[in-house]
Amino acid sequence: MLPSKPELQGTSGAVASTHWLASATGMRILAKGGNAFDAAIAAGFVLQVVEPHFNGPGGDVSIVAHRAGRDDVQAICGQGPMPEAAGIDAFSELGLNSIPGSGLLPACVPGAFGGWMRLLAEFGTMRVADVLEPAIGYAEHGFPLLPETARAITVLAPLFQQEWHGSARTYLTGGPAPAAGSRFRNPALAHTYRQLIKAAESASTDRDAQIQAAHDAFYRGFVAEEIVEFLESGPMLDATGRRHRGLLTADDLAGWQPTVENAPSHHYGPYQAFKPGPWSQGPVFLQQLALLDGFDVARMGPGSADYLHTVVECTKLAMADREAWYGDPAFSDVPLAGLLDPEYTRQRRALVEEKAAPELVPGEPGGRRSFLPPPSTSDTVTADQEWQFQLQSGLPTILQATTAKADTCTVTAVDRHGNLVAATPSGGWLKSSPAIGALGFPLGTRGQSMHLVDGHPNSLAGGKRPRTTLSPTVVLQDGEPFVAFGTPGGDRQDQWTLQFFLNVADFGFDLQSATETTTFHTDGVPASFTPHACRPGVLVAEETCDPGVVRDLESRGHEVELVPEYSLGRVCATGITPGEGFVRAAASPRGRHAYAVCE
């Protein structure tokens, strides 16, 4: 692959996100005197407007943030829990064998708004109105509709017209499905944002009090009231082909607060990588680094068969531990220290052989017995129409016949002071659940990732957070801010971002070039999204992979599947150049609408 563009460098600040309007918004905030955290928040709210097929206010967000002058990173959990009434017995009584990937049953407490507000309160400098006004502008006056959004609305239009009337009100606005590139507006969402500002400013002139008032308006005020009224209005069609009521209540919403915690980390040479905790899949990245630290990755060379094989085999080991051990640490004793212990890692690394491992093998940290839940039985019915088939998949994208992709959003930002932040917002996409017409957004469906079996860290329980795939990263170099990055991609996020980081750390690529090499991943991991597909032994690589490398990998037992070039992931990154202290940014050319901006 030839480099498509240079790494951007500047002196003021930089933003990179999965949509150019969000990136531009972040830079405007920096120009107005905001810091990197303010910029990321404003960009995040714009993403809710311009990428509604991937995220929304009813979804969730995972954030890692580094304050300039400090040697640590904080993780903010904007992943809401399941309703208190959502126990395993509740689903058994409905005759369900699994949690559907769409509809009202898998809906959690919406965590995105609370997560962004917590970042604003703890790390930002601006007021609620400052970070919401850009999103209001696009929702009120319109923006050019992405082809992916237009396709999703077109395919789902019969569902919206026949069943999900709030979605018809939000996305069809009384007429046919909008065309790609047309001016699309969401006046109900603009009104919701304006009412949140009004609640904030009417409560106090104090910034912190305004942020708290906005949070309360969402989780205890008019937004919560609209959500509860909508859920009480009647059952809605979901992936099972049946209609079910939601389980979320006013008490569930009122009782939730986002958390801020020290982000777990791992050293890799002079670098220290920080991730969200095991309520996400984030520590997989750390486990992969720990395993790879025992190999001479730089000697293997980028794109070699040794490199692809070794990375994929280490990924399988880390992902096996994710499947066995990760979950909400408020409910389960997740042995994260044991999973990162050097001796445990050495024993696991010894399992990497010349031949590909045929299946996932979780470890037993501290001698504890691992438990992989059995695959759930699908409750879906035969799909007669395309929208029914799409509804049965918990992924945000409209699935194509040839390939299945998981996608979401990401935003990263850095300022001249050295503040660094990465966030991955997702959930509450237009395909997930019926939109609440009065608010202009649907609820998220992250509950689909939980298991209807007892005894697992990610087993369903009331008030418990589902293990999320959302996994941004911040890296320090010798204790100084270096780079923040993230990508869409569901379960594959920590495979694609790992390759980006190795390109920088081991192969010496600049940030932009690091986004443009041949990308690959293993599909031998059960997906977090319904129907939890798994393809043991399959290694997916972009078709730019050298044919000789493909043959070598196949001789080692990998089933190599080639996909079009520039089709895997959309890594966005911002950082600081060591020594010179310039800000810098990069955005993958994949998908064509991720953009980096720098001054």
C-alpha positions as CSV (number, residue, x, y, z in Angstrom):
1,M,0.0,0.0,0.0
2,L,1.3,3.5,-0.8
3,P,0.8,6.1,1.9
4,S,-2.3,8.1,1.1
5,K,-1.3,11.3,3.1
6,P,1.2,12.5,5.6
7,E,1.0,12.4,9.3
8,L,-0.4,15.8,10.4
9,Q,1.7,17.9,12.8
10,G,1.2,21.2,14.5
11,T,1.6,23.2,17.7
12,S,-1.9,24.0,18.9
13,G,-4.0,20.8,19.0
14,A,-5.3,17.9,17.0
15,V,-8.5,15.8,16.7
16,A,-9.1,12.6,14.8
17,S,-12.5,10.9,14.5
18,T,-14.6,8.7,12.3
19,H,-16.4,11.7,10.8
20,W,-15.0,14.9,9.4
21,L,-17.7,17.1,10.9
22,A,-16.9,15.7,14.4
23,S,-13.2,16.3,13.9
24,A,-13.8,19.9,12.6
25,T,-16.0,20.5,15.6
26,G,-13.3,19.4,18.0
27,M,-10.8,21.8,16.4
28,R,-13.3,24.7,16.7
29,I,-13.5,23.9,20.4
30,L,-9.7,24.0,20.8
31,A,-9.6,27.3,18.9
32,K,-12.1,28.7,21.3
33,G,-9.8,27.9,24.3
34,G,-11.2,24.5,25.2
35,N,-8.8,21.6,26.1
36,A,-8.6,18.2,24.5
37,F,-11.3,16.8,26.7
38,D,-13.7,19.6,25.7
39,A,-12.9,18.9,22.1
40,A,-13.6,15.2,22.4
41,I,-16.9,15.8,24.1
42,A,-18.2,18.2,21.5
43,A,-17.0,15.9,18.8
44,G,-18.7,13.0,20.5
45,F,-22.1,14.7,20.6
46,V,-21.7,15.5,16.9
47,L,-21.0,11.8,16.2
48,Q,-24.4,11.1,17.8
49,V,-26.0,13.2,15.1
50,V,-24.0,12.5,12.0
51,E,-23.5,8.7,12.6
52,P,-26.8,7.6,13.9
53,H,-26.4,4.2,12.4
54,F,-23.4,3.6,14.7
55,N,-24.2,5.5,18.0
56,G,-26.6,7.8,19.8
57,P,-27.5,9.3,23.2
58,G,-29.2,6.0,24.2
59,G,-25.9,4.1,23.8
60,D,-22.7,3.9,25.7
61,V,-19.1,5.2,25.7
62,S,-15.7,4.1,27.0
63,I,-13.1,6.8,27.6
64,V,-9.4,6.9,28.6
65,A,-8.0,10.3,29.6
66,H,-4.5,11.5,30.5
67,R,-4.0,14.9,32.2
68,A,-0.9,16.7,31.2
69,G,1.8,16.7,33.9
70,R,0.7,13.4,35.4
71,D,2.0,9.9,35.0
72,D,-1.4,8.1,35.1
73,V,-4.5,7.6,32.9
74,Q,-8.1,7.5,34.1
75,A,-10.8,5.4,32.6
76,I,-14.4,6.6,32.5
77,C,-17.1,3.9,32.3
78,G,-20.1,5.2,30.3
79,Q,-21.5,1.6,30.1
80,G,-24.9,1.5,31.8
81,P,-26.0,-1.6,33.6
82,M,-28.9,-3.9,32.8
83,P,-32.2,-3.2,34.6
84,E,-32.7,-4.6,38.0
85,A,-35.5,-6.8,36.7
86,A,-33.3,-8.3,34.0
87,G,-32.4,-11.6,35.7
88,I,-31.9,-15.0,34.0
89,D,-35.3,-16.1,35.3
90,A,-37.0,-13.2,33.7
91,F,-35.9,-14.4,30.2
92,S,-36.6,-18.0,31.0
93,E,-40.2,-17.0,31.9
94,L,-40.5,-15.4,28.5
95,G,-39.4,-18.7,26.9
96,L,-36.2,-17.3,25.6
97,N,-32.9,-19.1,25.3
98,S,-30.8,-16.0,24.5
99,I,-31.0,-12.2,24.8
100,P,-32.2,-10.8,21.5
101,G,-29.9,-8.4,19.6
102,S,-32.6,-5.9,19.0
103,G,-35.7,-4.5,20.6
104,L,-36.4,-3.4,24.1
105,L,-35.3,-6.5,26.2
106,P,-31.5,-6.0,25.8
107,A,-31.7,-2.3,26.6
108,C,-29.4,-1.0,29.4
109,V,-29.3,2.3,31.2
110,P,-28.0,4.7,28.5
111,G,-24.5,5.5,29.5
112,A,-23.2,7.8,26.8
113,F,-24.6,11.1,28.1
114,G,-23.5,10.4,31.6
115,G,-20.0,9.4,30.5
116,W,-19.5,12.5,28.4
117,M,-20.8,14.7,31.3
118,R,-18.4,13.0,33.7
119,L,-15.5,13.7,31.4
120,L,-16.6,17.3,31.2
121,A,-16.9,17.7,35.0
122,E,-13.6,15.9,35.9
123,F,-11.4,16.9,33.0
124,G,-13.0,19.7,30.9
125,T,-13.2,23.4,31.2
126,M,-16.3,24.4,29.2
127,R,-20.0,24.5,30.0
128,V,-22.7,22.2,28.9
129,A,-24.0,24.6,26.3
130,D,-20.5,25.0,24.7
131,V,-20.1,21.2,24.0
132,L,-23.7,20.7,22.9
133,E,-24.3,23.6,20.6
134,P,-22.4,22.2,17.6
135,A,-24.4,19.0,17.7
136,I,-27.6,21.1,18.0
137,G,-26.6,23.0,14.8
138,Y,-26.2,19.8,12.8
139,A,-29.4,18.2,14.2
140,E,-31.4,21.3,13.6
141,H,-30.1,22.6,10.3
142,G,-29.0,19.4,8.8
143,F,-25.9,17.6,7.5
144,P,-25.1,15.4,4.4
145,L,-26.4,11.9,5.1
146,L,-23.7,9.2,4.8
147,P,-24.4,6.4,2.3
148,E,-24.2,3.8,5.1
149,T,-26.9,5.7,7.1
150,A,-29.1,6.0,4.0
151,R,-28.8,2.3,3.2
152,A,-29.7,1.4,6.8
153,I,-32.8,3.6,6.8
154,T,-33.9,2.3,3.3
155,V,-33.6,-1.4,4.3
156,L,-35.3,-0.9,7.6
157,A,-38.0,1.5,6.4
158,P,-40.7,-1.3,6.2
159,L,-40.0,-2.1,9.9
160,F,-40.2,1.5,10.9
161,Q,-43.5,2.0,9.0
162,Q,-45.1,-1.2,10.2
163,E,-43.8,-1.6,13.8
164,W,-41.3,1.0,15.0
165,H,-43.3,4.2,14.6
166,G,-41.0,6.3,16.6
167,S,-38.2,5.4,14.2
168,A,-40.4,6.3,11.3
169,R,-41.0,9.7,12.9
170,T,-37.2,10.2,13.5
171,Y,-35.7,8.8,10.3
172,L,-38.4,8.9,7.6
173,T,-40.1,12.2,8.7
174,G,-43.3,11.2,7.0
175,G,-41.9,10.5,3.6
176,P,-39.7,8.0,1.8
177,A,-36.2,7.0,3.0
178,P,-33.7,9.8,2.5
179,A,-31.1,9.5,-0.1
180,A,-27.3,9.5,0.5
181,G,-26.0,13.0,0.4
182,S,-29.3,14.6,1.1
183,R,-29.7,17.1,3.9
184,F,-30.9,15.2,7.0
185,R,-32.3,16.8,10.1
186,N,-33.3,15.4,13.5
187,P,-35.3,18.2,15.1
188,A,-36.4,16.0,18.0
189,L,-32.8,15.3,19.0
190,A,-32.0,19.0,18.7
191,H,-34.9,19.8,21.0
192,T,-33.6,17.2,23.5
193,Y,-30.1,18.8,23.6
194,R,-31.6,22.3,23.9
195,Q,-33.8,21.2,26.9
196,L,-30.7,19.7,28.6
197,I,-29.0,23.1,28.2
198,K,-32.0,24.8,29.5
199,A,-32.1,22.5,32.6
200,A,-28.4,23.2,33.2
201,E,-28.6,27.0,32.9
202,S,-31.8,27.4,34.9
203,A,-30.3,25.4,37.8
204,S,-27.2,27.6,38.4
205,T,-24.6,29.9,37.0
206,D,-21.9,27.5,38.3
207,R,-20.3,25.2,35.7
208,D,-20.1,22.1,37.9
209,A,-23.7,22.6,39.1
210,Q,-24.8,23.0,35.5
211,I,-23.2,19.7,34.5
212,Q,-24.9,17.9,37.4
213,A,-28.2,19.5,36.5
214,A,-27.9,18.3,32.9
215,H,-27.1,14.8,34.2
216,D,-30.1,14.9,36.4
217,A,-32.4,16.1,33.6
218,F,-31.3,13.1,31.6
219,Y,-31.5,10.4,34.2
220,R,-34.1,11.8,36.6
221,G,-35.9,14.5,34.6
222,F,-37.6,14.9,31.3
223,V,-35.5,12.4,29.3
224,A,-36.0,9.6,31.9
225,E,-39.7,10.4,31.9
226,E,-40.0,10.1,28.1
227,I,-38.0,6.8,28.2
228,V,-40.2,5.3,30.8
229,E,-43.4,6.5,29.2
230,F,-42.3,5.0,25.9
231,L,-41.4,1.7,27.5
232,E,-44.8,1.6,29.2
233,S,-46.7,2.3,26.0
234,G,-46.6,-1.3,24.9
235,P,-44.5,-4.2,23.6
236,M,-42.4,-3.8,20.5
237,L,-41.2,-6.2,17.8
238,D,-37.7,-7.6,18.2
239,A,-35.3,-10.1,16.7
240,T,-37.4,-13.1,18.0
241,G,-40.2,-12.1,15.7
242,R,-42.3,-11.5,18.8
243,R,-43.2,-8.3,20.7
244,H,-41.8,-7.7,24.2
245,R,-41.9,-4.9,26.7
246,G,-38.7,-3.3,28.0
247,L,-37.5,-3.9,31.6
248,L,-35.9,-0.5,32.2
249,T,-37.5,1.6,34.9
250,A,-37.2,5.1,36.4
251,D,-35.3,3.7,39.4
252,D,-32.8,2.1,37.1
253,L,-32.1,5.4,35.4
254,A,-32.1,7.5,38.5
255,G,-29.7,5.2,40.4
256,W,-26.9,5.2,37.8
257,Q,-23.7,7.2,37.9
258,P,-20.6,6.8,35.5
259,T,-17.4,5.7,37.3
260,V,-13.9,7.1,37.0
261,E,-11.0,4.7,37.9
262,N,-7.3,4.2,37.4
263,A,-6.9,2.6,34.0
264,P,-5.0,-0.8,34.0
265,S,-1.8,-0.7,32.1
266,H,1.2,-2.8,30.8
267,H,4.7,-1.7,29.9
268,Y,6.0,-2.6,26.4
269,G,9.6,-1.4,26.1
270,P,9.6,2.4,26.8
271,Y,5.8,2.5,26.3
272,Q,3.0,2.1,28.9
273,A,-0.4,1.3,27.4
274,F,-3.6,2.1,29.3
275,K,-7.0,0.6,28.7
276,P,-10.5,0.5,30.3
277,G,-11.0,-2.2,32.9
278,P,-12.4,-5.8,32.5
279,W,-16.0,-4.5,32.3
280,S,-14.7,-4.0,28.7
281,Q,-12.6,-6.1,26.5
282,G,-9.8,-3.5,26.9
283,P,-7.3,-5.7,29.0
284,V,-7.1,-8.0,25.9
285,F,-4.8,-5.4,24.4
286,L,-2.6,-5.5,27.5
287,Q,-2.5,-9.3,27.5
288,Q,-1.5,-9.4,23.8
289,L,1.4,-7.0,24.5
290,A,2.5,-9.1,27.5
291,L,2.6,-12.2,25.3
292,L,4.3,-10.5,22.4
293,D,6.9,-9.1,24.7
294,G,8.6,-12.5,24.6
295,F,9.0,-12.4,20.8
296,D,11.3,-10.3,18.6
297,V,8.5,-8.7,16.7
298,A,10.8,-6.1,15.1
299,R,12.9,-8.8,13.6
300,M,9.9,-10.6,12.1
301,G,9.1,-7.5,9.9
302,P,5.7,-6.1,9.1
303,G,3.5,-8.3,6.9
304,S,5.6,-11.4,7.3
305,A,4.1,-14.8,7.9
306,D,5.9,-15.1,11.2
307,Y,4.4,-11.8,12.3
308,L,0.8,-12.5,11.3
309,H,1.0,-16.0,12.8
310,T,2.5,-14.9,16.1
311,V,0.1,-12.0,16.6
312,V,-2.9,-14.1,15.8
313,E,-1.9,-16.9,18.1
314,C,-1.3,-14.5,20.9
315,T,-4.6,-12.9,20.2
316,K,-6.4,-16.2,20.5
317,L,-4.8,-16.8,24.0
318,A,-5.8,-13.3,25.2
319,M,-9.3,-13.6,23.7
320,A,-9.8,-17.0,25.3
321,D,-9.1,-15.3,28.7
322,R,-11.6,-12.6,27.8
323,E,-14.2,-15.2,27.2
324,A,-13.5,-17.0,30.4
325,W,-12.7,-14.2,32.9
326,Y,-13.9,-10.7,31.9
327,G,-17.0,-9.2,33.3
328,D,-18.3,-6.5,35.6
329,P,-15.8,-6.5,38.5
330,A,-18.5,-5.1,40.8
331,F,-20.2,-8.5,40.5
332,S,-17.3,-10.9,39.8
333,D,-13.7,-11.3,41.1
334,V,-11.9,-10.8,37.8
335,P,-8.3,-11.9,38.2
336,L,-6.8,-9.1,36.1
337,A,-3.5,-9.1,38.1
338,G,-3.1,-12.8,37.6
339,L,-3.9,-12.6,33.9
340,L,-1.0,-10.0,33.5
341,D,1.4,-11.8,35.9
342,P,4.8,-12.4,34.2
343,E,4.9,-16.1,35.2
344,Y,1.3,-16.7,34.0
345,T,2.1,-14.9,30.7
346,R,5.3,-17.0,30.3
347,Q,3.3,-20.2,30.6
348,R,0.7,-19.0,28.2
349,R,3.3,-17.8,25.7
350,A,4.7,-21.3,25.6
351,L,1.5,-22.4,24.0
352,V,2.3,-20.5,20.8
353,E,3.5,-23.1,18.3
354,E,4.4,-23.3,14.7
355,K,1.0,-24.6,13.9
356,A,-2.2,-22.6,14.4
357,A,-4.2,-23.5,17.5
358,P,-7.6,-25.0,16.4
359,E,-9.6,-23.6,19.3
360,L,-9.6,-21.2,22.2
361,V,-7.8,-22.3,25.3
362,P,-8.4,-20.1,28.4
363,G,-5.8,-20.1,31.2
364,E,-6.2,-20.7,34.9
365,P,-4.6,-17.8,36.7
366,G,-3.8,-18.6,40.3
367,G,-5.1,-22.1,39.7
368,R,-8.6,-21.0,39.3
369,R,-10.8,-23.1,36.9
370,S,-12.0,-21.4,33.8
371,F,-15.5,-21.6,32.4
372,L,-16.5,-21.0,28.8
373,P,-20.3,-20.7,28.4
374,P,-21.8,-22.9,25.8
375,P,-23.2,-21.2,22.7
376,S,-26.8,-20.0,23.2
377,T,-29.7,-21.3,21.1
378,S,-31.2,-18.8,18.8
379,D,-34.8,-17.7,19.3
380,T,-35.1,-16.1,15.9
381,V,-37.7,-17.1,13.3
382,T,-37.2,-17.5,9.5
383,A,-36.8,-14.1,7.9
384,D,-39.1,-13.6,4.9
385,Q,-37.9,-10.0,4.3
386,E,-34.5,-8.3,4.3
387,W,-35.4,-6.1,7.3
388,Q,-36.3,-9.2,9.3
389,F,-32.9,-10.7,8.6
390,Q,-31.2,-7.5,9.6
391,L,-33.2,-7.3,12.8
392,Q,-31.9,-10.7,13.8
393,S,-28.3,-9.5,13.8
394,G,-27.2,-7.4,16.8
395,L,-24.5,-5.6,14.8
396,P,-25.1,-1.9,13.9
397,T,-24.3,-2.4,10.2
398,I,-26.6,-3.5,7.5
399,L,-25.1,-6.9,6.7
400,Q,-24.0,-7.7,3.2
401,A,-24.2,-11.1,1.6
402,T,-20.5,-11.4,1.3
403,T,-19.2,-10.2,4.6
404,A,-20.3,-9.2,8.1
405,K,-18.7,-6.2,9.7
406,A,-19.1,-4.7,13.2
407,D,-18.7,-1.0,13.4
408,T,-19.1,2.0,15.7
409,C,-17.3,5.4,16.2
410,T,-14.2,6.7,17.7
411,V,-12.7,10.1,18.6
412,T,-9.3,11.1,20.0
413,A,-7.9,14.5,20.8
414,V,-4.7,16.2,22.1
415,D,-3.9,19.8,23.0
416,R,-0.7,21.8,23.3
417,H,-0.5,21.2,27.0
418,G,-0.2,17.5,26.5
419,N,-3.7,16.5,27.6
420,L,-4.6,13.3,25.7
421,V,-8.0,11.5,25.4
422,A,-9.5,8.6,23.4
423,A,-13.1,7.6,23.4
424,T,-15.2,4.9,21.7
425,P,-18.9,5.8,21.7
426,S,-21.4,3.2,20.4
427,G,-24.8,1.7,21.0
428,G,-28.2,3.2,20.6
429,W,-27.9,3.0,16.8
430,L,-30.9,3.2,14.6
431,K,-31.1,-0.5,14.0
432,S,-30.9,-1.4,17.6
433,S,-34.3,-0.5,19.1
434,P,-37.3,1.6,18.2
435,A,-36.6,5.3,18.5
436,I,-38.3,7.3,21.1
437,G,-40.0,9.9,18.8
438,A,-40.2,12.7,21.4
439,L,-36.4,12.4,22.0
440,G,-35.1,11.6,18.6
441,F,-33.0,8.5,19.5
442,P,-33.4,4.8,20.4
443,L,-32.0,2.9,23.4
444,G,-28.9,0.7,23.2
445,T,-28.9,-3.1,23.2
446,R,-25.5,-4.0,24.9
447,G,-27.4,-6.5,27.1
448,Q,-27.2,-8.9,24.1
449,S,-23.6,-9.7,25.0
450,M,-24.5,-11.3,28.4
451,H,-25.0,-15.0,29.0
452,L,-28.1,-16.7,30.3
453,V,-26.2,-19.1,32.4
454,D,-25.1,-18.9,36.1
455,G,-21.6,-18.7,37.3
456,H,-19.8,-16.7,34.6
457,P,-18.3,-13.2,35.0
458,N,-20.5,-12.0,32.2
459,S,-23.7,-13.8,33.2
460,L,-26.9,-11.7,33.2
461,A,-27.9,-10.1,36.5
462,G,-30.0,-7.1,37.4
463,G,-27.9,-4.0,37.8
464,K,-24.8,-5.6,36.2
465,R,-22.8,-4.0,33.4
466,P,-22.6,-6.1,30.2
467,R,-19.0,-6.6,29.1
468,T,-18.6,-4.1,26.3
469,T,-16.3,-4.3,23.2
470,L,-15.6,-0.5,23.4
471,S,-11.8,-0.2,23.9
472,P,-9.9,3.1,23.4
473,T,-6.2,3.3,24.2
474,V,-3.8,5.9,25.6
475,V,0.0,5.2,25.5
476,L,2.7,7.1,27.4
477,Q,6.4,6.9,26.4
478,D,8.9,7.2,29.3
479,G,6.1,8.7,31.3
480,E,5.2,11.4,28.8
481,P,2.1,11.6,26.6
482,F,2.7,9.8,23.4
483,V,-0.5,8.7,21.5
484,A,-4.2,8.1,22.0
485,F,-6.1,5.9,19.5
486,G,-9.2,3.8,18.8
487,T,-11.1,2.2,16.0
488,P,-14.6,1.0,15.3
489,G,-14.9,-2.8,14.9
490,G,-16.7,-4.5,17.8
491,D,-14.7,-7.6,19.0
492,R,-11.9,-6.8,16.5
493,Q,-11.0,-3.4,17.9
494,D,-8.1,-4.7,20.0
495,Q,-6.7,-6.7,17.1
496,W,-6.7,-3.8,14.6
497,T,-5.4,-1.2,17.1
498,L,-2.7,-3.6,18.3
499,Q,-1.4,-3.8,14.8
500,F,-1.4,0.0,14.6
501,F,0.6,0.3,17.8
502,L,3.1,-2.4,16.8
503,N,3.6,-0.5,13.5
504,V,4.7,2.5,15.5
505,A,6.5,0.8,18.5
506,D,8.3,-2.0,16.7
507,F,8.5,-1.0,13.0
508,G,9.0,2.8,13.4
509,F,6.1,4.0,11.3
510,D,4.6,7.4,11.8
511,L,1.0,7.5,12.9
512,Q,-0.5,7.9,9.5
513,S,1.6,5.2,7.8
514,A,0.7,2.9,10.8
515,T,-3.0,3.1,9.8
516,E,-2.3,2.1,6.2
517,T,-0.6,-1.3,6.3
518,T,-2.3,-4.6,5.6
519,T,-4.7,-5.3,8.4
520,F,-5.8,-8.7,9.6
521,H,-7.6,-10.5,12.5
522,T,-8.8,-13.9,13.7
523,D,-12.5,-14.8,13.5
524,G,-12.0,-17.7,15.9
525,V,-13.6,-15.8,18.8
526,P,-17.3,-15.8,19.7
527,A,-18.7,-12.4,18.8
528,S,-20.2,-10.3,21.5
529,F,-23.2,-9.5,19.3
530,T,-26.1,-11.8,18.5
531,P,-25.9,-14.4,16.9
532,H,-22.4,-14.7,18.5
533,A,-20.8,-16.1,15.4
534,C,-17.4,-17.8,15.6
535,R,-15.3,-19.3,12.8
536,P,-12.5,-21.3,14.4
537,G,-9.3,-21.3,12.4
538,V,-10.2,-18.4,10.1
539,L,-7.6,-15.6,9.6
540,V,-9.1,-12.7,7.7
541,A,-6.6,-10.4,5.9
542,E,-6.8,-7.6,3.4
543,E,-6.0,-8.8,-0.1
544,T,-2.8,-6.7,-0.1
545,C,-1.3,-9.6,2.0
546,D,1.6,-11.1,0.0
547,P,0.5,-14.4,-1.8
548,G,3.6,-16.1,-0.4
549,V,2.6,-15.1,3.1
550,V,-0.9,-16.5,2.5
551,R,0.5,-19.8,1.4
552,D,2.9,-19.9,4.4
553,L,0.0,-19.2,6.8
554,E,-2.2,-21.9,5.2
555,S,0.7,-24.4,5.6
556,R,0.6,-23.6,9.4
557,G,-3.1,-24.5,9.6
558,H,-4.7,-21.1,9.2
559,E,-7.8,-20.8,6.9
560,V,-7.0,-17.5,5.2
561,E,-9.8,-15.4,3.9
562,L,-8.9,-12.4,1.9
563,V,-11.1,-9.3,1.9
564,P,-10.9,-6.1,-0.1
565,E,-8.0,-3.7,0.6
566,Y,-8.7,-0.9,3.0
567,S,-11.7,-2.6,4.5
568,L,-10.7,-3.6,8.0
569,G,-10.9,-1.0,10.8
570,R,-10.8,2.8,10.9
571,V,-8.0,3.7,13.3
572,C,-7.9,7.3,14.5
573,A,-5.0,8.7,16.5
574,T,-3.6,11.8,18.0
575,G,-0.4,12.3,20.0
576,I,2.7,14.2,20.8
577,T,6.1,13.9,19.0
578,P,8.8,12.9,21.4
579,G,11.4,15.6,22.0
580,E,9.9,18.4,19.8
581,G,6.5,18.4,21.5
582,F,4.5,18.9,18.3
583,V,0.9,17.7,18.3
584,R,0.1,15.1,15.6
585,A,-2.8,13.2,14.2
586,A,-3.7,10.5,11.7
587,A,-6.9,8.8,10.4
588,S,-7.2,5.6,8.5
589,P,-8.3,6.0,4.8
590,R,-10.7,3.0,5.3
591,G,-14.3,3.9,5.1
592,R,-13.4,7.3,3.6
593,H,-15.0,9.5,6.2
594,A,-12.5,9.3,9.1
595,Y,-10.6,12.5,9.3
596,A,-7.7,14.1,11.3
597,V,-7.4,17.8,11.8
598,C,-4.4,19.6,13.2
599,E,-3.2,23.1,13.8
